Amino acid sequence: MGRTATMPRAQGQGRGLRLGAAAGQLALALPALTLVALLVLAPLARIVGTSLEDGAGAYGDVLASGSFRASLRATLELSALVTVLCLVLAYPLAYLLNSMRSRRVAHALLLGVIVCLWISALVRTYAWTIILGRNGLVNELIMAVGIRDEPASLIFNRFAVVVGMTHYLLPFMILTLYAGMSGIDRRLVQAARTLGAGGLRSFVSVFLPLSRPAIFAGCTMVFVVATGFFVMPALLGGPQDATLSVYIERQLFHLEFGNASAAALIMLAIVSAIFLVADRVVGLDRLFSATRAG
């Protein structure tokens, strides 16, 4: 009898402890939640309200605008091209860094990659303006070698934008791939070799499939960041390379706040759709665990 009476009491105490723990966790998270509400949710609500001041007219104007469609197409094309280039350039380097026997050398090279992130996008943009300019280093080298007799048009076009954006986003891809590769058990590759697979076959059959979450994580990160670029497309590109960020800036310059807000929310919807696809294909837990591994 006493035993049966203590069971509900113990269950009640356990429930009380769980509620107390949940309240404690909520209290610890409250400052962060408040900060997110003030810095993210409140401005986002203001943007939504501004875009709907005239009903849905701003969205209709934006979607019917030829300049918006051209900016959207340029944004997606540039982001996809830069993502592919970053992956092609970063994967061999990340694999090499992960395969080095001397961890001290690998960490020193990784530090060099991290240092590149400290240089602002504006400084890099002006550096590429000097390098690719009419009298820049590249044109001087081309004419000195004899490839051309006059300077080539290397700036204020898509080529310059792709070069600048790839240079800026390459470290993000390298670090993400390196982190994901660090979590791969190299004994699986060695086991494949002991079973008769050569170096290339063991890489293609074992290591490459295991590194797919890291590849997907790096590509998602680079693509999403590339969609929001403003400085390099505005300063290195031409009129045909105006991205969504440039389009929004021009709408704000002409005091078209409703159109700018609608375009920003459409851009947010595109980025959110990318994350939903990533969650469906890989899963966000695996996606982010690829960046935390190692």
Stockholm file with secondary structure:
# STOCKHOLM 1.0

chainA/1-294         MGRTATMPRAQGQGRGLRLGAAAGQLALALPALTLVALLVLAPLARIVGTSLEDGAGAYGDVLASGSFRASLRATLELSALVTVLCLVLAYPLAYLLNSMRSRRVAHALLLGVIVCLWISALVRTYAWTIILGRNGLVNELIMAVGIRDEPASLIFNRFAVVVGMTHYLLPFMILTLYAGMSGIDRRLVQAARTLGAGGLRSFVSVFLPLSRPAIFAGCTMVFVVATGFFVMPALLGGPQDATLSVYIERQLFHLEFGNASAAALIMLAIVSAIFLVADRVVGLDRLFSATRAG
#=GR chainA/1-294 SS CHHHHHHHHHHHHHHHHHHHHHHHHHHHHHHHHHHHIIIIIHHHHHHHHHHTTTTTHHHHHHHHCHHHHHHHHHHHHHHHHHHHHHHHHHHHHHHHHHHCSCHHHHHHHHHHHHHHTTSCHHHHHHHHHHHHSTTSHHHHHHHHHTSCSSCCCCSSSHHHHHHHHHHHHHHHHHHHHHHHHHTSCHHHHHHHHHTTCCHHHHIIIIIHHHTHHHHHHHHHHHHHHHHTCCHHHHHHSCGGGCCHHHHHHHHHHTTCHHHHHHHHHHHHHHHHHHHHHHHHHTCHHHHHHHHHCC
#=GC SS_cons         CHHHHHHHHHHHHHHHHHHHHHHHHHHHHHHHHHHHIIIIIHHHHHHHHHHTTTTTHHHHHHHHCHHHHHHHHHHHHHHHHHHHHHHHHHHHHHHHHHHCSCHHHHHHHHHHHHHHTTSCHHHHHHHHHHHHSTTSHHHHHHHHHTSCSSCCCCSSSHHHHHHHHHHHHHHHHHHHHHHHHHTSCHHHHHHHHHTTCCHHHHIIIIIHHHTHHHHHHHHHHHHHHHHTCCHHHHHHSCGGGCCHHHHHHHHHHTTCHHHHHHHHHHHHHHHHHHHHHHHHHTCHHHHHHHHHCC
//
